Each structure stands twice: as structure tokens, then as C-alpha cells.
Amino acid sequence: MNTEHPVIKQALVGTANPIQPLDLLLQSAWIPKTIANLMQATSVQNQDQKFLLLSGLLSIYRTAGYTPAQLTSKIEACPIDQENPCSPEVAKLLQTILDSLLSRKEEKISLLQHEFALSTERILKWALQLIYKKHQRIPHTLLLDFLELATINPSFAQVVAQAAGQRGLWLSQFRPEWNWVAQKVMPTTPEQLQKIWIQGTERERKEALAAMRALNPNEARAWLESVWSQEKSELRFDFLEILEQHLSQADEAFLHKILSDRSEKVIRLAADFAAQIPNSGLQKKLQPIGIALIQSKASGKSKASKKPGIWELELDALPDDLPPEWRQCGVVEKTVYGLGKKHWWAYQVLGRICPDFWETHFGKKPAELVSLLYHSDAVLCLAESIANAAILHKKLIWIEALYDWWLTVDQHIKKIQGTLQNQDIWIYQLLKAMPSDMMEKKIERLWEAVEYHQYILSALSALPVPWTPIFANKYLQVLQAYFTQNNFDTTMEDILLNSFKIIVNALPRECWDRALFVCQTIQAKLENDKSAYKIQKIHKFQELIELQKKFI
């Protein structure tokens, strides 16, 4: 209803104080003559009722005379989808999951639902990929909800766009927030990418830059250079992250230039990238600084107090102010992670030097050099720095040696430096840097020794999914063997039960039936347990496995 007319406004707020007496109002320019004649002919006597009747007649009159806006261009009919929709059974499953995800943003959810929320999202993405691979599509009745979901949660954009078919692409033209559909499904030329880079939203520009980096790395870097000074610091950081793909010698000059950026976060990332380039100028500057660092000795200490030439770093010997030559190498002053300033400065230098340099410098193998870290008073600073460098430069021999060192370090360090921090973080990070087959062997070692049980959950979450059937069956065997024994270790029980939220995403389909059988075994063992939450966790796991089976 159009409420701009003064009579209609008066009717909405009340007729106790009319703008004019009704007889005068019917003679005014506000009232068309046709409406005035109708009102004169009415038999209604009550003035309030007559005023409301007048308001209603005016509303109908004004609506009847309204001319709708005209389209400036013709809307083309939607092309016919060549793919068939998925089966009604699968569509019903999709609707169930979709409803739960769309309602979760408005409703309070239980702790158990929260634990398995990511599992539900992963299953939906996997199902959409399966539909696409089978040359099927999302049913038209679900398209609007799926477009809404992928707009709210961009991680769904690619799979929804692929499975949306021609109708999804056609619908996307009617709402600006759905324009991601066309970008995901249509082949994009460099010219189209450049247009998006210039005119698009932040998310669209990131996607365009990443696509161009894959097509033409140098052109993508040139785009970024041309707008660098105009972008906000957070956006500069996000754009810079994209350059990690196809990093090469051609990027070195740009990276060196932005080592003086006004954002320390950007400087740190640029220094990490520049250090990864083989034989880069930054590596050559860092190496002599690194040598001086590991030979630093605090005044008053004997040079003969330790074995010479191996990891003699003493943080107290470092300068109180950040040296200018360090700053030129991308070392930033403000500390992070709660580290002391000298620890943080040394970490940035040593954490970017390729570990192969130390192998050549000392003439020793990585395993031996890692074992000699205990000779330094700053052992943790050194171990963290060299672990970071090994991961940064993807040096697998060093990564394996450092992982083994971090796994057992608490047996040595606690005697010297008290409580050990960050051990679980470095175990996780070093595992993530290994190939899958090596990771699996390292993780098997964790459940074989009680002292390593505390690292099982973080290690399992580091392993790429899906797991290999061999590893998955081994882990299911561990679960079954543990819960069928008589003596329970409550700590291990909690670890294994908490692992269900990880393994539901990780099991290959060959292991689903075995997993359901193991669940039945565990339930039988826990049937007298007073904690209903544990049983609910097993039930939720079974429900998600059964859900995945229905899509096959």
C-alpha cells in the first residue's frame, strides 16, 4: 500500500484529529472527483467509518493507476539443463543437511552438534562433488537455498556452482551477491580476470589474482605492484599470500621493495617468501648474521665452556636494540607469540636461513646437528628457529630429524628450563610438512607408547584426508582392541572418543562398514557407562557414516 497520501497517513495513525472536516476534504484537490462522487453516494453515516472508507478507496484508486517499472532489456529464457537432477532420495538427504546448516546460524546448538558441524559440511561438499562427477545436478527446488548457503559460506561456492547446472547460472544474474556463480563455472580469459581485478569485490579480486597467478605469474605480480600503495594493510597481506604459488626469482625485486612496508605483518610474509627463493639476496644477507648469532657469547663466560663451533647462541649476548642490518633483512621489532624480544629477533633470522647451509657450514649431517642442539643455553630458540626454516624450505631430512627431536625433547629440556611450551605445536607443524606415508608411520608410533598418547589427536588432524585404507584399518583396530580390554585408561579413552570427530571425515569408503562394526563393539562395552554423552558421540558418528553410505 502506498502511504504517502495525507488521507491514508491520517487513517493509519487514527481519525480522532482529522486534517480537515470530511465535507471540506471531499471538495479539496487531494480527492479525485470520481472518489468524491462515490463518497457522496454512500449510506454510511459514522464520520470515522466514512474517513476509513475514503482511505480505502484512495488506496485502491492509486494502486489501480500505478504503472510498474519497465525492463530496459529483455530477459532471456533459461537454457535447458542437459543433466538430470539427482534422485529424489538423494535430494531429500540434501534438503535435510541443508536445513540443518541454514538453521544453525540462528539456533543454539549443542556441544555435540558443534563438534560434528564441520563433518556435516564436509559430507555435503563431498555429496555435491559426487553429483557433479555423475553428470547430475541439484534439483531446481533446492537451488535458491544452495545459492544462499554458498553466499553465506564461500567454501561451498565451487561445488555449488558446478552442481547448479544452467538454472543456477541463469538465476545468478538476478542478485548481485550471486555473481560468483558465473566466475566459478565459466572459462575466464586474462581480459575478464583483469576486469574483475579492477572492478570486483575484495573476494572476487583475490580469486582473480589467484587465477592470473596460475595463468601468468609475472602479470599477476605486475597487477599487485601497480596498486600496492593504494590498498589497505590487511588486503595487501591477503594479496601477497597469493604470490606464494609459483614463487620465483622474478618476484625477488618486488619482495625486497616491500620489506620496508608500513605493516610488520606484510614485512614478515615478504621476508619468508624472499628467503625461499634459491640463492636470493636475502639468503646471502642472512647467512653471515646467522653465523655471528650462533657464535654469540655473553661477556664473562669462558669460550671453552662449551664445545666450540656448534650452536653456541646465548640470547643475553645479543644487542638491546634491533641492528639496522637486521631490519633491512625483514626482521621486525615488535614481538609476537609472547616471546622475549631477543628470542623473537633471533627466531626471524635463523628461521629463514635454509638448513642446508648449516650442513655445509659445519660439515655434519642433519640428524647429528639436531642432536647437538642441547649444547646451547638457547636450545628452544634454536630448535624453534631451525624447525621453522626446515618447514619454510621444505627440507624433508631436517623435518624428520626435528620431529623426532621435538617428540622426546621434554625428557631433556625440563631438567634445564622447567615447563616446556609449544612442543605439541611443533610436533603438529612438522608432521604437516611430511608426505602422507611418512606421517602415517610417525603417528603409529604415538599410540604404541603411553608417553606419546597426548599427541594423538593433533597428529590425526594433521593427516590429509581421506586416510589410506591400510592406516584407517590400523586405527580402527586400535579402537576395537582398546575398548575390548578390561582395564581402562580414562585419559586414553577420552582421546579415542574425541578422535571420532576427526575420523568421520577421514575414513575411506572401504572402511565404513568396519567402522560401524567397531562402534557396535564400543557401545557394548560402554552400555553400563553413566555418561550418556559418550554414547551420543558414538551414535552421531554412526549417523554420519550411514548418511555418507546413502549417497553411494
C-alpha positions as CSV (number, residue, x, y, z in Angstrom):
1,M,0.0,0.0,0.0
2,N,1.2,3.5,-0.9
3,T,1.1,5.5,2.4
4,E,2.3,8.8,1.0
5,H,-1.2,10.4,0.6
6,P,-2.1,12.6,3.7
7,V,-5.5,11.0,4.0
8,I,-4.1,7.5,4.0
9,K,-1.5,8.6,6.6
10,Q,-4.2,10.0,8.8
11,A,-6.2,6.8,8.6
12,L,-3.1,4.8,9.7
13,V,-2.4,7.0,12.8
14,G,-6.0,7.5,13.8
15,T,-9.1,9.5,12.9
16,A,-9.6,11.4,16.2
17,N,-8.0,14.6,14.8
18,P,-8.6,14.7,11.0
19,I,-6.6,17.0,8.8
20,Q,-9.9,18.7,7.6
21,P,-13.6,18.1,8.2
22,L,-14.8,15.3,5.8
23,D,-17.1,17.5,3.8
24,L,-14.3,20.0,3.0
25,L,-11.9,17.2,2.3
26,L,-14.1,15.8,-0.4
27,Q,-14.1,19.2,-2.1
28,S,-10.2,19.5,-1.9
29,A,-7.7,18.9,-4.6
30,W,-6.5,15.9,-2.7
31,I,-9.5,13.8,-3.6
32,P,-10.2,12.9,-7.2
33,K,-13.8,13.7,-8.4
34,T,-14.6,10.0,-9.0
35,I,-13.8,9.2,-5.4
36,A,-15.7,12.2,-4.1
37,N,-18.9,11.2,-6.1
38,L,-18.7,7.7,-4.6
39,M,-18.4,9.0,-1.1
40,Q,-21.4,11.3,-1.6
41,A,-23.5,8.3,-2.6
42,T,-22.6,6.2,0.4
43,S,-25.1,5.5,3.1
44,V,-22.5,5.3,5.9
45,Q,-23.2,8.0,8.5
46,N,-20.4,7.5,11.1
47,Q,-17.7,10.0,10.3
48,D,-14.8,7.7,11.4
49,Q,-16.1,4.9,9.3
50,K,-16.5,7.3,6.3
51,F,-12.9,8.5,6.7
52,L,-11.6,5.0,6.7
53,L,-13.8,4.1,3.7
54,L,-12.3,7.2,1.9
55,S,-8.8,6.0,2.8
56,G,-9.5,2.5,1.4
57,L,-11.0,3.9,-1.8
58,L,-8.0,6.2,-2.3
59,S,-5.6,3.2,-1.8
60,I,-7.4,1.1,-4.4
61,Y,-7.6,4.0,-6.8
62,R,-3.9,4.8,-6.5
63,T,-2.9,1.2,-6.9
64,A,-5.1,0.7,-9.9
65,G,-3.5,3.7,-11.6
66,Y,0.1,2.6,-10.8
67,T,2.3,1.9,-13.8
68,P,5.0,-0.7,-13.0
69,A,8.6,-0.1,-13.9
70,Q,9.6,-1.3,-17.3
71,L,12.6,-3.6,-18.0
72,T,15.2,-1.9,-20.1
73,S,16.4,-5.2,-21.6
74,K,14.7,-8.5,-22.4
75,I,15.4,-11.4,-20.0
76,E,16.5,-14.4,-22.0
77,A,14.8,-17.7,-21.2
78,C,16.9,-20.1,-19.1
79,P,18.7,-22.7,-21.2
80,I,17.6,-26.3,-20.7
81,D,19.7,-28.3,-18.4
82,Q,21.3,-31.3,-20.1
83,E,22.0,-33.1,-16.8
84,N,19.3,-34.9,-14.9
85,P,18.6,-34.0,-11.3
86,C,19.9,-36.3,-8.6
87,S,17.5,-38.9,-7.4
88,P,14.6,-37.9,-5.1
89,E,16.2,-39.9,-2.3
90,V,19.4,-38.0,-2.6
91,A,17.5,-34.7,-2.9
92,K,15.8,-35.5,0.4
93,L,19.2,-36.1,2.1
94,L,20.5,-32.8,0.6
95,Q,17.5,-31.0,1.9
96,T,17.9,-32.4,5.4
97,I,21.6,-31.4,5.6
98,L,20.9,-28.0,4.0
99,D,18.2,-27.2,6.5
100,S,20.5,-28.0,9.4
101,L,23.2,-25.8,8.1
102,L,21.0,-22.8,7.3
103,S,19.2,-23.0,10.7
104,R,22.5,-23.3,12.6
105,K,23.3,-19.6,12.2
106,E,20.0,-18.7,14.1
107,E,19.6,-21.5,16.6
108,K,21.6,-22.6,19.7
109,I,23.3,-25.9,19.0
110,S,24.6,-28.5,21.5
111,L,28.2,-29.1,22.1
112,L,27.9,-32.5,20.3
113,Q,26.4,-30.8,17.2
114,H,29.2,-28.2,17.3
115,E,31.9,-31.0,17.4
116,F,30.5,-32.6,14.3
117,A,29.4,-29.4,12.5
118,L,32.5,-29.5,10.2
119,S,31.8,-33.1,9.4
120,T,28.3,-32.3,8.2
121,E,29.7,-29.5,6.0
122,R,32.3,-31.8,4.5
123,I,29.7,-34.5,3.8
124,L,27.6,-32.0,1.9
125,K,30.5,-30.8,-0.2
126,W,31.5,-34.4,-0.9
127,A,27.9,-35.2,-1.9
128,L,27.8,-32.2,-4.3
129,Q,31.1,-33.3,-5.9
130,L,29.7,-36.8,-6.3
131,I,26.6,-35.4,-8.0
132,Y,28.7,-33.4,-10.4
133,K,31.0,-36.3,-11.2
134,K,28.0,-38.4,-12.0
135,H,26.8,-35.7,-14.5
136,Q,23.8,-34.9,-12.4
137,R,22.7,-31.6,-10.9
138,I,21.0,-30.0,-7.9
139,P,17.2,-30.2,-8.2
140,H,15.6,-26.8,-9.1
141,T,13.6,-26.8,-5.9
142,L,16.8,-26.6,-3.8
143,L,18.7,-24.1,-5.9
144,L,17.8,-20.9,-4.1
145,D,18.8,-22.4,-0.7
146,F,22.1,-23.7,-2.1
147,L,22.9,-20.3,-3.6
148,E,22.1,-18.7,-0.3
149,L,24.3,-21.2,1.6
150,A,27.3,-20.6,-0.7
151,T,26.8,-16.8,-0.4
152,I,27.0,-17.1,3.4
153,N,29.8,-19.7,3.4
154,P,32.1,-19.1,0.4
155,S,33.8,-22.5,0.9
156,F,30.7,-24.0,-0.8
157,A,30.9,-21.7,-3.8
158,Q,32.9,-24.0,-6.1
159,V,30.9,-27.2,-5.5
160,V,27.5,-25.5,-5.6
161,A,28.4,-23.7,-8.9
162,Q,29.5,-26.9,-10.5
163,A,26.3,-28.8,-9.5
164,A,23.9,-25.9,-10.0
165,G,23.5,-26.5,-13.8
166,Q,22.2,-24.0,-16.3
167,R,19.4,-22.9,-14.0
168,G,21.8,-21.9,-11.2
169,L,23.9,-19.9,-13.7
170,W,20.7,-18.2,-15.1
171,L,19.4,-17.3,-11.6
172,S,22.7,-15.7,-10.6
173,Q,22.1,-12.7,-12.8
174,F,19.2,-11.5,-10.7
175,R,21.1,-10.9,-7.5
176,P,24.5,-9.1,-7.3
177,E,25.6,-11.3,-4.4
178,W,25.3,-14.4,-6.6
179,N,27.7,-13.2,-9.3
180,W,30.3,-15.7,-8.0
181,V,28.4,-18.5,-9.9
182,A,29.4,-17.2,-13.3
183,Q,33.0,-16.8,-12.2
184,K,33.2,-20.4,-10.9
185,V,31.7,-22.2,-13.9
186,M,32.6,-20.1,-16.9
187,P,36.1,-20.1,-18.5
188,T,37.7,-16.8,-17.7
189,T,40.2,-15.0,-20.1
190,P,43.0,-12.8,-18.9
191,E,40.9,-9.8,-20.0
192,Q,37.9,-10.9,-17.9
193,L,40.2,-11.5,-14.9
194,Q,41.7,-8.1,-15.2
195,K,38.2,-6.5,-15.3
196,I,37.3,-8.4,-12.1
197,W,40.6,-7.3,-10.6
198,I,39.8,-3.7,-11.2
199,Q,36.0,-3.7,-10.5
200,G,35.3,-6.6,-8.3
201,T,34.7,-7.0,-4.6
202,E,37.6,-7.9,-2.3
203,R,36.8,-11.7,-2.5
204,E,36.4,-11.5,-6.3
205,R,39.7,-9.6,-6.7
206,K,41.5,-12.3,-4.6
207,E,40.1,-15.0,-6.8
208,A,41.0,-13.1,-10.0
209,L,44.6,-12.6,-8.8
210,A,45.0,-16.3,-7.8
211,A,43.6,-17.3,-11.3
212,M,46.0,-14.9,-13.1
213,R,48.9,-16.1,-10.9
214,A,48.2,-19.6,-12.2
215,L,48.0,-18.4,-15.8
216,N,50.7,-15.8,-15.9
217,P,52.7,-15.3,-12.6
218,N,54.5,-12.3,-13.8
219,E,51.4,-10.5,-14.9
220,A,49.7,-11.2,-11.6
221,R,52.7,-9.7,-9.7
222,A,52.5,-6.7,-12.0
223,W,48.9,-6.2,-11.2
224,L,49.7,-6.2,-7.5
225,E,52.7,-3.8,-7.8
226,S,50.5,-1.3,-9.7
227,V,48.0,-0.9,-6.8
228,W,50.2,-1.8,-3.8
229,S,50.4,1.6,-2.2
230,Q,46.6,2.2,-2.5
231,E,45.5,-1.0,-0.7
232,K,44.7,-1.4,3.0
233,S,47.3,-3.4,5.0
234,E,45.0,-6.4,5.6
235,L,44.2,-6.6,1.9
236,R,47.9,-6.2,1.0
237,F,48.7,-9.2,3.2
238,D,45.9,-11.3,1.6
239,F,47.1,-10.4,-1.9
240,L,50.7,-11.1,-1.0
241,E,49.8,-14.6,0.3
242,I,48.6,-15.5,-3.3
243,L,52.2,-14.9,-4.6
244,E,53.4,-18.0,-2.8
245,Q,52.2,-20.0,-5.7
246,H,54.8,-20.1,-8.5
247,L,57.3,-18.1,-6.4
248,S,60.4,-17.5,-8.5
249,Q,63.5,-15.3,-8.9
250,A,61.3,-12.9,-10.9
251,D,59.5,-12.0,-7.7
252,E,62.6,-11.1,-5.7
253,A,62.8,-7.4,-6.6
254,F,59.2,-6.7,-5.6
255,L,59.6,-8.7,-2.3
256,H,62.8,-6.8,-1.5
257,K,61.0,-3.5,-2.1
258,I,58.1,-4.2,0.3
259,L,60.5,-5.2,3.1
260,S,60.0,-1.6,4.1
261,D,56.2,-1.8,4.1
262,R,54.3,0.0,6.8
263,S,52.7,-3.2,8.0
264,E,55.0,-5.5,10.0
265,K,52.8,-8.5,9.2
266,V,53.4,-7.8,5.5
267,I,57.1,-7.4,6.1
268,R,57.3,-10.8,7.8
269,L,55.5,-12.6,5.0
270,A,57.6,-10.9,2.3
271,A,60.8,-11.9,4.1
272,D,59.5,-15.5,4.3
273,F,58.9,-15.6,0.6
274,A,62.1,-13.9,-0.4
275,A,64.1,-16.3,1.8
276,Q,62.5,-19.3,-0.1
277,I,63.9,-18.2,-3.4
278,P,67.1,-20.2,-4.1
279,N,70.3,-18.1,-3.8
280,S,68.3,-15.0,-3.1
281,G,69.9,-11.8,-2.0
282,L,68.1,-12.1,1.3
283,Q,69.6,-15.6,2.0
284,K,73.1,-14.2,1.3
285,K,72.5,-11.3,3.8
286,L,71.0,-13.6,6.5
287,Q,73.8,-16.2,6.5
288,P,76.6,-14.1,7.9
289,I,74.2,-12.7,10.5
290,G,73.2,-16.3,11.4
291,I,76.8,-17.4,11.8
292,A,77.5,-14.5,14.2
293,L,74.3,-15.3,16.1
294,I,75.2,-18.9,16.8
295,Q,78.7,-17.9,18.0
296,S,77.5,-15.2,20.3
297,K,78.8,-15.4,23.9
298,A,77.8,-13.3,26.9
299,S,80.6,-11.4,28.5
300,G,82.3,-13.1,31.5
301,K,81.7,-16.6,30.1
302,S,84.6,-18.8,29.1
303,K,84.9,-19.6,25.4
304,A,86.0,-23.1,26.5
305,S,82.8,-23.8,28.5
306,K,81.1,-25.5,25.5
307,K,82.1,-27.5,22.5
308,P,83.3,-24.8,20.0
309,G,81.6,-24.2,16.7
310,I,78.2,-25.9,17.4
311,W,75.1,-23.9,18.3
312,E,76.6,-21.5,20.9
313,L,73.8,-19.0,20.8
314,E,73.3,-17.0,24.0
315,L,70.4,-14.6,23.9
316,D,71.9,-12.3,26.6
317,A,74.8,-11.6,24.2
318,L,72.5,-10.0,21.5
319,P,72.2,-6.2,21.3
320,D,69.4,-4.4,23.2
321,D,68.4,-2.5,20.1
322,L,67.5,-4.1,16.8
323,P,70.5,-3.7,14.4
324,P,69.7,-1.7,11.2
325,E,71.2,-4.5,9.0
326,W,68.7,-7.0,10.6
327,R,65.8,-4.6,9.9
328,Q,66.9,-4.4,6.3
329,C,66.5,-8.2,6.1
330,G,62.9,-8.1,7.1
331,V,63.4,-8.6,10.9
332,V,60.6,-6.7,12.7
333,E,60.9,-5.3,16.1
334,K,57.5,-5.9,17.7
335,T,57.4,-9.3,19.3
336,V,54.6,-11.9,18.8
337,Y,53.7,-15.3,20.4
338,G,54.7,-14.0,23.8
339,L,58.4,-14.3,23.0
340,G,61.1,-12.1,24.5
341,K,62.4,-9.5,22.0
342,K,65.9,-11.1,21.6
343,H,64.3,-14.6,21.2
344,W,62.0,-13.2,18.5
345,W,64.7,-11.4,16.6
346,A,67.0,-14.4,16.6
347,Y,64.0,-16.6,15.5
348,Q,63.3,-14.4,12.5
349,V,67.0,-14.6,11.3
350,L,67.7,-18.3,12.0
351,G,64.1,-19.3,11.0
352,R,64.6,-18.1,7.4
353,I,68.1,-19.5,6.7
354,C,67.9,-22.7,4.6
355,P,69.1,-25.6,6.9
356,D,71.3,-27.0,4.1
357,F,73.6,-24.0,4.8
358,W,74.3,-25.3,8.3
359,E,75.0,-28.8,6.9
360,T,77.7,-27.3,4.6
361,H,79.0,-24.9,7.2
362,F,79.5,-27.5,9.9
363,G,80.2,-30.5,7.6
364,K,77.7,-32.6,9.5
365,K,74.5,-34.5,8.7
366,P,71.1,-33.0,9.8
367,A,70.5,-35.7,12.5
368,E,73.8,-35.0,14.2
369,L,73.3,-31.3,14.0
370,V,69.9,-31.6,15.5
371,S,71.1,-33.8,18.3
372,L,73.7,-31.2,19.2
373,L,71.0,-28.5,19.9
374,Y,71.2,-29.5,23.6
375,H,74.7,-27.9,23.8
376,S,73.2,-24.4,23.6
377,D,71.7,-22.4,26.5
378,A,69.1,-21.1,24.0
379,V,68.2,-24.6,22.9
380,L,64.4,-23.9,22.5
381,C,65.0,-20.7,20.4
382,L,67.4,-22.6,18.1
383,A,65.0,-25.6,17.8
384,E,62.0,-23.5,17.0
385,S,64.0,-21.4,14.5
386,I,65.5,-24.3,12.6
387,A,62.2,-26.2,12.7
388,N,60.6,-23.1,11.1
389,A,63.4,-22.9,8.5
390,A,63.0,-26.6,7.6
391,I,59.3,-26.3,7.0
392,L,59.7,-23.0,5.1
393,H,62.3,-24.5,2.8
394,K,60.6,-28.0,2.6
395,K,63.7,-29.9,3.7
396,L,62.4,-33.4,4.5
397,I,65.5,-34.8,6.1
398,W,65.7,-31.9,8.5
399,I,61.9,-32.1,9.1
400,E,62.1,-35.8,10.1
401,A,65.1,-35.3,12.4
402,L,63.5,-32.3,14.1
403,Y,60.2,-34.1,14.6
404,D,61.9,-37.0,16.4
405,W,63.8,-34.4,18.5
406,W,60.7,-32.5,19.5
407,L,58.9,-35.7,20.3
408,T,61.4,-36.6,23.0
409,V,62.7,-33.1,24.0
410,D,60.7,-32.9,27.2
411,Q,62.8,-35.7,28.6
412,H,65.9,-33.5,28.4
413,I,64.7,-29.9,28.5
414,K,62.6,-29.9,31.6
415,K,65.6,-30.6,33.7
416,I,67.2,-27.5,32.4
417,Q,64.5,-24.9,31.7
418,G,61.4,-26.0,33.6
419,T,58.0,-26.3,31.8
420,L,58.3,-26.8,28.1
421,Q,55.9,-24.8,25.9
422,N,54.9,-25.2,22.2
423,Q,56.1,-28.9,22.0
424,D,52.7,-30.0,20.7
425,I,52.6,-27.1,18.2
426,W,55.9,-28.1,16.6
427,I,55.0,-31.8,16.5
428,Y,51.9,-30.9,14.6
429,Q,53.6,-28.4,12.2
430,L,56.5,-30.8,11.4
431,L,54.0,-33.7,10.8
432,K,52.0,-31.5,8.4
433,A,55.2,-30.8,6.4
434,M,55.7,-34.6,5.8
435,P,54.4,-36.7,2.9
436,S,51.4,-38.9,3.9
437,D,53.2,-42.2,4.1
438,M,55.8,-40.8,6.4
439,M,53.2,-39.2,8.6
440,E,51.3,-42.4,9.0
441,K,54.4,-44.3,10.2
442,K,55.1,-41.5,12.7
443,I,51.6,-41.4,14.0
444,E,51.5,-45.2,14.5
445,R,54.4,-44.7,16.9
446,L,52.3,-42.4,19.0
447,W,49.7,-44.9,20.0
448,E,52.3,-47.6,20.8
449,A,53.8,-45.6,23.7
450,V,51.9,-44.1,26.6
451,E,54.1,-41.0,26.8
452,Y,53.1,-40.1,23.3
453,H,49.3,-40.5,23.7
454,Q,48.7,-36.8,24.4
455,Y,49.8,-36.0,20.8
456,I,47.4,-38.4,19.0
457,L,44.5,-36.0,18.3
458,S,46.6,-33.2,16.9
459,A,48.6,-35.7,14.8
460,L,45.4,-37.3,13.4
461,S,44.1,-33.9,12.5
462,A,47.3,-33.2,10.6
463,L,47.0,-36.2,8.3
464,P,45.5,-35.5,4.9
465,V,42.1,-37.0,4.2
466,P,40.9,-39.5,3.2
467,W,43.3,-41.7,5.0
468,T,44.7,-44.7,3.2
469,P,42.7,-47.9,3.8
470,I,45.7,-49.6,5.5
471,F,46.2,-46.8,8.0
472,A,42.4,-46.4,8.6
473,N,42.1,-50.1,9.3
474,K,45.0,-50.0,11.7
475,Y,43.4,-47.2,13.7
476,L,40.1,-48.9,13.8
477,Q,41.9,-52.0,15.1
478,V,43.5,-49.8,17.9
479,L,40.0,-48.5,18.8
480,Q,38.5,-52.0,18.9
481,A,41.4,-53.5,20.9
482,Y,41.4,-50.7,23.5
483,F,37.6,-50.9,24.2
484,T,37.5,-54.6,24.5
485,Q,40.2,-54.8,27.1
486,N,39.4,-55.0,30.8
487,N,41.5,-52.2,32.3
488,F,40.6,-48.7,31.0
489,D,42.9,-45.7,31.0
490,T,40.4,-42.9,31.2
491,T,42.8,-40.4,29.6
492,M,43.3,-42.7,26.6
493,E,39.5,-43.4,26.5
494,D,38.8,-39.6,26.2
495,I,41.4,-39.3,23.5
496,L,40.0,-42.1,21.4
497,L,36.4,-41.0,21.8
498,N,37.3,-37.4,20.8
499,S,39.0,-38.8,17.7
500,F,35.6,-39.8,16.3
501,K,35.0,-36.2,15.1
502,I,38.3,-36.4,13.1
503,I,38.0,-39.9,11.7
504,V,34.4,-39.4,10.4
505,N,35.9,-37.0,7.9
506,A,39.0,-39.2,7.2
507,L,37.8,-42.8,6.7
508,P,37.8,-44.0,3.1
509,R,34.6,-45.6,2.0
510,E,36.2,-49.1,2.0
511,C,36.4,-48.8,5.8
512,W,32.9,-47.5,6.6
513,D,31.4,-51.0,7.4
514,R,34.3,-51.9,9.6
515,A,33.9,-48.6,11.4
516,L,30.2,-49.3,12.1
517,F,31.1,-52.7,13.4
518,V,33.8,-51.2,15.8
519,C,31.1,-48.7,17.0
520,Q,28.9,-51.6,18.0
521,T,31.7,-53.2,19.9
522,I,32.4,-49.9,21.8
523,Q,28.7,-49.4,22.6
524,A,28.5,-52.9,24.1
525,K,31.5,-52.0,26.3
526,L,30.0,-48.6,27.3
527,E,26.4,-49.7,27.8
528,N,26.8,-49.5,31.6
529,D,28.6,-46.2,31.5
530,K,26.7,-43.5,33.3
531,S,27.8,-40.8,30.8
532,A,25.2,-40.6,28.1
533,Y,27.4,-38.1,26.3
534,K,29.8,-40.8,25.2
535,I,27.1,-43.0,23.8
536,Q,25.6,-40.0,22.0
537,K,29.0,-39.3,20.5
538,I,29.2,-42.8,19.1
539,H,25.6,-42.5,17.8
540,K,26.4,-39.3,16.0
541,F,29.4,-40.8,14.4
542,Q,27.3,-43.8,13.2
543,E,24.7,-41.4,11.9
544,L,27.2,-39.5,9.7
545,I,28.8,-42.7,8.4
546,E,25.3,-44.1,7.5
547,L,24.5,-40.7,5.8
548,Q,27.5,-41.0,3.6
549,K,26.6,-44.5,2.6
550,K,23.2,-43.4,1.4
551,F,24.8,-41.1,-1.2
552,I,26.6,-44.0,-2.8
